[in-house]
Each structure stands twice: as C-alpha cells, then as structure tokens.
C-alpha cells in the first residue's frame, strides 16, 4: 500500500503546500482521502483525473473537500461519458460544495455514497470502518484495512476514547495535529495537538505516525518533538511529495 501526501496544512493553503489530502494506492486501485484546498494539482501530477477510483471525505469543511469540485470538472469536461466517481462522505456534508457549479454540470461525474459516521463499508480493496469523532461538524475518522495493512485517519477531531480504538495496531496513523502543545480555548474539544496524538498513538500501539493539518507556519520539528514525548515510534509530518509505504 502506497500513501502519497498531497498536502498537510489545516485551515488554508500556503504558496508551498495545500491542505490535508492523501492518495492511497493498493495495487491498481486509487483512493483519494480528503481533497482539501490546493490538493488537486499535486494529485494530477501523479495520476490522471480519470484514474481516480474513489474519494473518501471525512467532513465538509473546505480544507478537507474543496478540491473535489475541480476533480469532478476535470473528469466530466474531458469525458462526459466517463464513469461516475464514487464519493463516500457523511450524509449532508457535501451538499453546499456540490451545489456551487452551474446546475447539472458535474451531476454525472460522481455517485454520492453517503453514510453515517460509525458505519462500515467496502471501498475497492479496502474494508472501511468509521467513527464519529468530535468536531464542529459531523466528522468521520476512518480505518482503511487493505491486503497490505491498515491505515487509520482521524480527519479533524478533539480528544476522545474512540481515537485509541481507531488507531489500534495501525501500520500508519494519519492524525490531525493542528497545534503543538496546547489547544486554545476557542478550539478545545474540536481540534488536537501533537502532544495528544503522541499519547493516544502510544496507547493504541500504532506502528507509525504521520502528523497532518498543522496550522500554517508551525515548525514541523516542534510538532514531531511534541508527539515523541509519549510515543517512541517513527513520527513524520505530512509534506508535499512524502510517500509512505505500508508495510514499511
């Protein structure tokens, strides 16, 4: 299993990189997870739009889903008879995004498979289990189990006991770490710190951690050091061009 980072920032993109987004490849199957702001260009530098087999969206904030819209345009305007792209997302989370274009333009480009966080389903070679994790809007953390191993992904989340279950024994935990040490009061309960990620990754026995959704301007080395206070395994920060292979 090959996981390519398309972006690793939270809130907004910078000139250097986009927001959270990942391409997970298992054999010939290509799954895009959270196509946030400024992730479609790095995606298309790796695979043609028509070669994406499915999309998983954790929640409806635009730094996690905005570039689904240009991806759909890239598919339907190049080939109006092409297959619909399966898009898996919490029910109602993409309504606003899918309504921004002219009526009917991208309707044939996707098939929306809405779910309630907590449900499980299959996506290509992956068995997907989801958890409802604390955030301002409905957010579905997910565990993708494929022939080569397990990737766990939090989306955006505040602290909760479900995170240990989500990350239990995962070969790779991709975890939101907007802050390094302390989550400000205005975001408490809805976002996480690298320190918190280190604690639950250690409790879960995750084999490797990839920190994502860092607030723009956060020094990556500070986030890594914070996670390592409690977690002894390998820790990296999601950055454009980084590729993780499972099993490592």
N, C-alpha and C positions, 0 to 999 in steps of 0.2 A: 504494500500500500504506500502511495506517494502523496504527501501533503505539501502543496506549494502555497506559500504566503502571497496573497495579492495585496494585502495592506494590514496594518496593525494599530492604527490610531483610533481613539474614540472621539466623538463629537463632531470633528470636522477634519478634512484632509489638509495637508500642507503641500508645498511645492515638491517635497521629497517623497511623500507616500500618501496612500489613501487610507480609508478607514477599514474596519475589520472585514476580512474576506479571505476565503480559502478555497483551493481546488483540491479535492480528494480524488485520487485515481486508484482504482482497483482493477487490474487487468486493463480491458479496453473501455471500462465504464468511468465516466467523468461526472462527478458531483460537485457543484458549487455550493458552498456554505456561506451565507450572509454576504451577498454582493452589495456592500456599502459604498458610500461616496468614493469615486475615483478608483474603483477596482476593475471596471470593465476593460480598460486599456491594458493593464498587466495580464488580465485573463486572455484577451485576444492576442497578446504576444506569445501565448503558449499554445492555444488551441483555437480553431475557428469557432464562431458562434454556433454553427450548425452541429458541432461535435460535442457540445454540452448535452449530457443525457438527463440531468435533473438538477433542481435547485432546492435547497433547504434554507428557510428563513426562520431565525429564532424569534424575532419580534418585529414590529412595524416601525421602529424608529429609523429615520432615513440613513443614519450612518451604518445601518445593517442591511438595508434593502434597496436604496435609491437606484443603484446601477442595474437592478433587474430590468428597469424600463428601457434603457438603451440596448441591453442584451436582447430583449424581445424585438425591438425595432430592427436590430442587426439581423435577426433571423427572418422576420416576416417580410421586410422590404427587399431582402436579397432573394427570397424564395417563398412566394405566397402559398405554394402548395406543399411546403415542408411540414414535417410532423410537429404536433403541439409539444411544447416543453412541459413536462410535469413539474409543478411548483408546489412544494409542501410548506405550509405556513399555518400558524394558529388562526383559527376562524376569525375573520373580520380584520386581520392585521394589515392586509394589503389593499383594502378597498380604496383608500384615498390615492395610493400610488397608481393603481391600475386604472383610475379614472382621470388621470392628468392629460392623457393624449386625446386626439380627436376621436369621436365615437366610432367604435368598431375597428380602428386601425390595427390594434395588436390582439384583438379577441381570438383570432385563430392561431396565435403564436404560442399560447400556453394552455395548460389544463391545470386548474387550481384544485389541489387536493388538500382541503382544509382539515385541520384536526384540533382536538382539544388537548392542551398540554397534560401529560400523564398517559396518553395513548401510545401504543406501539404499532409499527407498520414496517413494511419492507420497501426499500428503495434500491432497485437493481440488486447487486450482490450483498447489500447491507441490511442487516436487521437493525431497525432504529427503535430505541426506547427513549421516551421523552419524560421530562419532569417539569412541573410548574414551579419556576423559581422566582423569588421576589424581585420585582421591578415595578416601575410606574405603570407599565402596560403589560399585557399578557406576554410572558417570555417563556420559551420552551428550551431548556437545556436538553442536550441530546447525547446519546451514546450510540455510536456507529460501530457495529460489530461486523467485520468482514472476514474473508478467508484467511487473511494475514494477521489479524489482530483487532484491537479496539482503540478507537479514538473517542474521547469524551470532550464535549464542548459546552461551555456554560451560557453562551450568549452574554447578556448583561444581568448581573444578579447581586443582590445583597446577601448577607450571610444566612446560612440555614443548614440544618442537618442533612437535607437532601443532597448537598454537594459531595459529602463523603460517599454516599451511595452511587451517585453519578460517576465519580472518579475511581471507584473501587477497582484496583488492579489494572487500570487502563494503561495501554502501551504508551499513549500520548494524551495528556490532558491539556487542552487549549482553554485557558482561563482568563476571564476579564480581570484586569488589574489596573483600573483607572488611576488609582493613587498608590503611592509608595508605602506609606506607613499608616496614616490616619485618614479616614473618610470624613469630609466636612459634614456638619450637621444637616446642611441642606440636601445632601445626598445619602445620608445614613439610612441603611436598610434597603437601599436600591442599587448601590454600586459597591465594589470591593477594592481592597488594597492588596498589594503583592505580599504583605505580611500574612494576611488572611489566607491567601492562596497557598502559601507555604505550609500553613498549619493543616488545612484540610487535605492537601496533596499527600502530606506525610501520614495522616490518619488513614487515608484511603489506600496507601501503598501504590500510588501511581508511579509508573516507571520513568516518566519523563514529563517535564512541564514546559509549555510554551505560553508565555505571558502575552496577552493582547489587549487592545483597547486602552493603551496608555494615553493619558492626557497629553496633547501635543506640547512638546518642549520638555517632557520628563526625560531625564538621563536614563537610558536603558540599564546602565550598570548599577544604578541605585535601586531599580526595581528588582534586578537579579539578586543583589545582595540582601534585600529585604526578604525575598522568598526563601533564600538559603538559611535564614536564621532558624527555621524549623524543618526545612526539607533538605535532605542530603543528596538527592538525586540530581540529574542534569537539569539545568534551567536555562532557557533562552528567551529572547524577546522577539516577537513576530516582526519581521522586517522584509521589505520587498526583495524577492529573489531567494529567500531562505526556503530550503526544501528539507522536509523531514521524511524519513523512510521508516515504516513500521513493517516487521520488526527491525529495530536499529542494529 
